Amino acid sequence: MRWPLLPWILATNSILQAFPQNSTTMPPATSFVTEAYTRTQYCKWPCECPKVPPACPVGVSLLTDGCDCCKMCAKQLGENCTEADTCDFHRGLYCDYSRDRPRYEIGVCAQLVGVGCLLDGVRYKNGETFQPNCKYNCSCVNGAVGCIPLCRDSKPPLMWCPNPKQIKMTGQCCEQWVCDYSKKIRKTSPRHVASPVYEGEIESWQKNCIPHTSPWSLCSKTCGVGISTRISNENDQCRLVKESRLCNMRPCEEDITKHIKPGKKCLAVYRRDQLTNYTLSGCVSKMAYRPKYCGVCLDNRCCTPYKSKTIEVSFECPDGTGFSRKILWINACFCNLSCKNPNDIFADLAHFHDYSEIAN
């Protein structure tokens, strides 16, 4: 019964002898080895952020970085991005790491698939930035159009500018603020002329003179007695002359901050309880006054007068002589962020901030 198996056994032994059992002759086994590498760490803790956040270009979002640490200008379409440098999600962007396999460290900001926009008959792609006109810069984000005004100078000039208005300038897109002095032009007669005999002279003077008076300059000192000046031709000869007046924004020797009410950051106007006399070079005013002063703030705002007038004060000196001087009389002040150097010759070119900054 076992004889038929013998040929098969012999054949099997011959096959095994034909292939010697040597490991070096065996075909190598297929292996999948992944290259080892150290992943770059873009986030570092504790956070070390600059004191002042960066100023981003118009239309670029200011976001918190991917490390949840610092403010950064978001990366835009086509720019490199990492776990720290995030893409501008307000524009429908995300970080595409598909080209950085297998590391997935550095990606490229790509556009999410979204709906385009239709504006004034023109179709724009999702994420596209465009200017429908010279006044606006717009973006299309998933069917919605958002625009940023390029004409940012929306505040009128300083409040002592007579009749401010916006006009279209040749060659410029945005309207510009100008001061309309036409309503200020008026005919005045010399103050020393009161007799009808001089009617001819009055008529001649009125025809040849256009009165003009500039605003008073800022006080030369932020505390104590200073000088304020202006230019005017409202005189008998209709000549431009420099006028001056004394000014005292606030006393230097007194701590006004202690008068600020609890919970408040500013005291717009400060006034002493007692009457006092003005003193100048050892001479004392004939009358006692209770003037108002501009207050101070505990934050970065400063207080300046916005309602005032000029008064004439007479002085008496110890030697019996006397004189009179023009003095600034403050009626009201407001506190704002437009803190100017009294000696800044370009101060009148500035603009006030929002009226929400005014402290009562």
Buried (B, 14 or more C-beta within 10 A) or exposed (E): EEEEEEEEEEEEEEEEEEEEEEEEEEEEEEEEEEEEEEEEEBEEEEEEEEEEEEEBEEBBBEBEBBBEBBBBBBBBBEBEBBBBBBBBBBBBBBBBBEEBEEEEBBBBBBBBEBEEBEEEEEEBEBBBBBEBEEEBBBBBBBEEBBBEEBBEEEEBBBEEBEEBEBEEEEEEEBBEBBBEEEEEEEEEBBEEBEEEEBEEEBEEBBEEBEBBEBBBBBBBBBBBBBBBEBEBBBBEEBEEEEBBBBBBBBBEEEEBEEEBEEEEBBBBBBEEEEEEBBEBEEBBBEEEBEBBBBBBBEEEBBBBBBEBEBEEBEBBEEEEEEEEBBBBBBEEBBBBEBEEEBEEEEBBEEEBEEEEBBBE
